[in-house]
């Protein structure tokens, strides 16, 4: 029986277990989360075939260019290796492009990137019914563990999988800012944003999500755990790659103004 250890028993870790067991209930899944005093046995580390990393990657403001910290990911992987784990590492934690490159260089085909698209408020729904599953790396055997999943499973390269995740959150954050600016324009001109919002949603090419102003927290702009740090991480990757960043940097600048002013 395939044995899997999930590093991190938070929302992403629980959602990961829920998804896998829903489509393959026979799997032996064990959690390891020292801060929560949940520990895998030594024998489990040696026997496990997959380590799924679901730890927090908070924004590291101490870096010259702030981006998602690698500290928890590094600690989770190092703990596993020190305890005898020799299987494949599946990275769910949202990480920078550069940190994924380093993991690829070290683990080569033993690294799989499985981006998570889980909203904390609806994590159980998102866990069981993802729009698709994206796996970056040598992941065919891993994907066979949940082959009964009726949706699309896309296997690509690790970097492509993580860039897609960072791009998704950055684009949606940018869309929130755009919606807020349209709302401000309507207010300044005496127009109804509700009417304009409906027109935009029904236009066909713009999508129907992330138009509501204010957002679900009752405030303008965006908050939450993911958008702020992922936008900054995407920006950092652009800077390091020598790519123009004014558009992406403005997302954070405008959002900070919206959140601080309340409009």
Secondary structure, 3 states (H helix, E strand, C coil): CCEEEEECCCHHHHHHHHHHHHHCCCCEEEEEEHHHCECCCHHHHHHCCEEEECCCCCEECCCCCCEECCHHHHHHHHHHHHCCCCCEEEECCCCCHHHHHHHHHHHHHHEEECCCCCCHHHHHHHHHCCCEEEEEECCHHHHHHHCCCCCEEEEECHHHHHHHHHHHHHHHHHHHHHHHHHHHHHHHHCCCHHHHHHHHHHCCCCCCCCCCCCCCCCCCCCCCCCHHHHHHHHHHHHHHCCCCCHHHHHHHHHHHHHHHHCC
